[in-house]
């Protein structure tokens, strides 16, 4: 069900009341930002702003209509704490930062859930974003909060230790078979992610790294061979032997 809520905020300098709209999926697992956008200016006084906003919402109900899957709501309290702006932030960003300060995610697949209870990988993902969004106050606030959780859990030290362990294992890797050989492989998936090209017509490529004994086997293709950590067995053709960052890697093709 979609609830479309109209509410009264203020303009850039808090001198004019404005009508805003927020679309919120209820009873679904949809993540991401709740769309929140400006509709129109109302008035400089509260009473007139409420009157104009109520009239607009009623006309919108008459025009669009409501169903069991779509509902229009009007919140007629301009001074509700959640709708006050902070400085030059939008109403939406103010609400998101307040959610972060309350210890919950304001968006994403863990929206409205406690930041302190999120999985390690999710915490590290946002903790690493501090330098990527220097001009985005919401992302900076969320990244800072996640960095605090990461430090409390010792996630950064664990990650560095894991990197050192992988580097040590990679240094022992040797080539497998000969180019053109069709071989049976058995190992553990260490990396599996989809890389998308920058062009509109570029096909995505899956990057697969499998640890077969002490050797590194790589497959670049249209599918993931398994989830990270999975033990897999497959047959593939040795396409080439390459050195990447000083590591001997066996590149394979046509796995099944």
Phi and psi in degrees as a GROMACS rama.xvg file:
@    title "Ramachandran Plot"
@    xaxis  label "Phi"
@    yaxis  label "Psi"
@TYPE xy
-106.65  124.727  UNK-2
-107.411  119.606  UNK-3
-102.473  106.815  UNK-4
-101.569  126.36  UNK-5
-99.8614  133.282  UNK-6
-144.043  164.541  UNK-7
-103.732  121.292  UNK-8
-116.542  -156.131  UNK-9
-130.851  161.943  UNK-10
-77.5895  -170.949  UNK-11
-55.7649  -38.7685  UNK-12
-110.2  19.0799  UNK-13
59.0732  21.6236  UNK-14
-95.6745  -18.3929  UNK-15
-133.029  130.606  UNK-16
-72.3261  139.743  UNK-17
-128.113  154.694  UNK-18
-97.9098  130.674  UNK-19
-125.605  163.849  UNK-20
-135.034  137.311  UNK-21
-127.563  125.625  UNK-22
-102.153  123.065  UNK-23
-128.242  116.685  UNK-24
-74.9196  124.844  UNK-25
-112.71  135.557  UNK-26
76.0098  21.1997  UNK-27
-127.877  172.039  UNK-28
-103.071  22.504  UNK-29
-68.8697  130.883  UNK-30
-104.594  -160.045  UNK-31
85.9173  -177.789  UNK-32
-67.0926  142.993  UNK-33
-78.6932  118.367  UNK-34
-55.0507  125.501  UNK-35
-137.306  120.161  UNK-36
-145.96  157.974  UNK-37
-71.882  139.551  UNK-38
-108.122  -57.1621  UNK-39
-167.64  164.437  UNK-40
-76.8679  149.236  UNK-41
-112.216  -75.714  UNK-42
-166.016  171.868  UNK-43
-88.854  -15.5808  UNK-44
-109.363  149.462  UNK-45
-64.6089  -48.2156  UNK-46
-60.2789  -46.1653  UNK-47
-67.4702  -35.8394  UNK-48
-62.59  -44.5066  UNK-49
-63.1739  -42.1511  UNK-50
-62.0811  -46.8734  UNK-51
-66.1543  -40.2873  UNK-52
-64.6879  -43.4376  UNK-53
-62.3622  -40.9646  UNK-54
-63.754  -42.308  UNK-55
-61.5804  -44.967  UNK-56
-65.3543  -40.5093  UNK-57
-63.3352  -41.4411  UNK-58
-64.4958  -35.8611  UNK-59
-67.5992  -39.7416  UNK-60
-61.7251  -43.9248  UNK-61
-63.6252  -36.0809  UNK-62
-78.1396  -44.0582  UNK-63
-90.6921  -41.675  UNK-64
82.7644  166.617  UNK-65
-125.503  149.147  UNK-66
-133.082  -177.787  UNK-67
-67.0586  -18.8158  UNK-68
-106.496  -2.06862  UNK-69
-145.3  126.127  UNK-70
-135.465  140.242  UNK-71
-106.219  129.871  UNK-72
-123.988  142.749  UNK-73
-120.396  121.698  UNK-74
-101.325  111.525  UNK-75
-101.111  29.1232  UNK-76
-112.216  92.0219  UNK-77
-61.1219  -28.5563  UNK-78
-100.019  16.1787  UNK-79
-57.5444  137.908  UNK-80
-55.3409  -38.1995  UNK-81
-65.0661  -19.7437  UNK-82
-97.5775  -2.554  UNK-83
-73.0402  136.541  UNK-84
-84.1139  150.511  UNK-85
-104.148  112.928  UNK-86
54.8199  -121.628  UNK-87
-102.576  11.545  UNK-88
-71.4344  153.102  UNK-89
-72.2035  166.237  UNK-90
-61.6648  -43.195  UNK-91
-60.5373  -44.9023  UNK-92
-67.917  -35.324  UNK-93
-60.5847  -43.9471  UNK-94
-66.0769  -37.5947  UNK-95
-67.6019  -41.2729  UNK-96
-66.3856  -37.3982  UNK-97
-65.0143  -34.8183  UNK-98
-65.3561  -42.6548  UNK-99
-62.1928  -42.7088  UNK-100
-64.9798  -25.5405  UNK-101
-83.6691  -2.10867  UNK-102
89.4261  20.4959  UNK-103
-126.453  157.389  UNK-104
-76.1126  132.766  UNK-105
-87.8019  -8.0847  UNK-106
-161.449  177.201  UNK-107
89.0334  -178.008  UNK-108
-69.0753  -15.6763  UNK-109
-107.485  24.9641  UNK-110
-54.6349  135.476  UNK-111
70.8977  8.38908  UNK-112
-103.686  157.82  UNK-113
-66.2342  131.833  UNK-114
-61.923  -39.3855  UNK-115
-66.3825  -15.036  UNK-116
-106.344  5.34681  UNK-117
-73.6297  154.894  UNK-118
-61.5294  154.494  UNK-119
-55.1015  -44.9767  UNK-120
-62.9663  -37.0276  UNK-121
-70.0226  -40.7514  UNK-122
-61.7516  -45.5573  UNK-123
-66.0258  -35.5794  UNK-124
-57.1467  -48.149  UNK-125
-79.0902  -31.3166  UNK-126
-61.8907  -31.0603  UNK-127
-79.4355  -3.19644  UNK-128
-91.2932  4.03871  UNK-129
-58.4194  -37.4312  UNK-130
-88.9209  -12.534  UNK-131
-82.692  -24.2601  UNK-132
-129.557  64.255  UNK-133
-65.2168  -22.3528  UNK-134
-107.771  9.34994  UNK-135
-109.456  102.705  UNK-136
-63.096  -32.2054  UNK-137
-69.3122  -48.3953  UNK-138
-65.465  -35.9495  UNK-139
-65.1082  -42.3257  UNK-140
-65.1705  -43.6209  UNK-141
-67.1987  -41.5913  UNK-142
-62.506  -40.4041  UNK-143
-65.0075  -41.9759  UNK-144
-63.7509  -42.4471  UNK-145
-68.7346  -33.7722  UNK-146
-63.4125  -38.3657  UNK-147
-61.83  -41.7791  UNK-148
-66.753  -40.79  UNK-149
-61.4367  -40.7583  UNK-150
-68.2982  -40.1107  UNK-151
-61.8598  -37.259  UNK-152
-85.4998  -8.45504  UNK-153
71.2371  27.7544  UNK-154
-69.4243  -33.6179  UNK-155
-67.005  -42.9987  UNK-156
-66.0868  -39.8123  UNK-157
-63.4093  -39.6861  UNK-158
-65.9932  -42.7441  UNK-159
-63.9951  -38.4708  UNK-160
-64.8586  -39.3685  UNK-161
-66.5103  -39.8615  UNK-162
-60.9393  -42.0831  UNK-163
-65.003  -38.5798  UNK-164
-64.7497  -42.7649  UNK-165
-67.0303  -40.912  UNK-166
-61.8438  -39.2023  UNK-167
-65.8381  -40.392  UNK-168
-68.4978  -40.8258  UNK-169
-60.688  -35.1185  UNK-170
-63.6108  -20.9122  UNK-171
-92.6252  -1.25796  UNK-172
-68.5542  140.625  UNK-173
-128.5  161.432  UNK-174
-66.2468  148.752  UNK-175
-112.864  129.422  UNK-176
62.0977  -161.176  UNK-177
-121.382  153.096  UNK-178
-57.8329  128.773  UNK-179
100.109  -17.0729  UNK-180
-67.1529  141.311  UNK-181
-103.443  111.236  UNK-182
-124.828  160.289  UNK-183
-92.5581  132.036  UNK-184
-120.528  147.555  UNK-185
-143.446  124.639  UNK-186
-171.632  -166.381  UNK-187
-116.54  132.762  UNK-188
-73.9421  119.902  UNK-189
-101.6  -29.6987  UNK-190
-139.769  135.855  UNK-191
-155.414  101.87  UNK-192
-146.607  155.938  UNK-193
-96.1598  126.935  UNK-194
-109.258  124.486  UNK-195
-103.63  141.539  UNK-196
-75.8073  165.626  UNK-197
-81.3095  -19.6533  UNK-198
-81.5588  153.845  UNK-199
-64.7871  -26.6408  UNK-200
-108.587  9.5457  UNK-201
-74.2838  131.071  UNK-202
-81.0684  142.404  UNK-203
-68.5  151.57  UNK-204
-126.499  133.996  UNK-205
-88.9658  129.806  UNK-206
-98.9152  115.929  UNK-207
-119.068  127.768  UNK-208
-120.134  120.363  UNK-209
-118.646  130.414  UNK-210
-92.9443  107.757  UNK-211
-103.87  98.8484  UNK-212
66.6244  -120.734  UNK-213
-99.9402  -0.486123  UNK-214
-97.9804  147.567  UNK-215
-97.7295  123.434  UNK-216
-116.976  129.385  UNK-217
-116.815  139.345  UNK-218
-131.164  124.163  UNK-219
-113.001  109.275  UNK-220
-162.234  -157.395  UNK-221
-89.2384  1.22868  UNK-222
-148.804  161.614  UNK-223
-89.1817  135.321  UNK-224
-81.0388  -13.0937  UNK-225
167.731  167.081  UNK-226
-74.1714  153.734  UNK-227
-57.5799  130.651  UNK-228
94.6625  -10.0099  UNK-229
-76.4709  142.673  UNK-230
-91.0334  121.422  UNK-231
-129.602  158.408  UNK-232
-130.304  136.083  UNK-233
-157.824  162.116  UNK-234
-110.943  136.653  UNK-235
-153.59  164.684  UNK-236
-100.016  133.792  UNK-237
-71.2716  114.668  UNK-238
-88.5103  -40.7416  UNK-239
-166.327  165.447  UNK-240
-115.823  125.735  UNK-241
-136.928  153.842  UNK-242
-108.352  123.256  UNK-243
-127.431  119.835  UNK-244
53.3959  37.6671  UNK-245
80.1888  7.25668  UNK-246
-107.029  129.222  UNK-247
-76.1669  118.842  UNK-248
-123.266  144.027  UNK-249
-104.094  118.242  UNK-250
-94.9147  129.539  UNK-251
-120.154  163.117  UNK-252
-138.329  167.123  UNK-253
48.6643  55.08  UNK-254
-79.3544  148.751  UNK-255
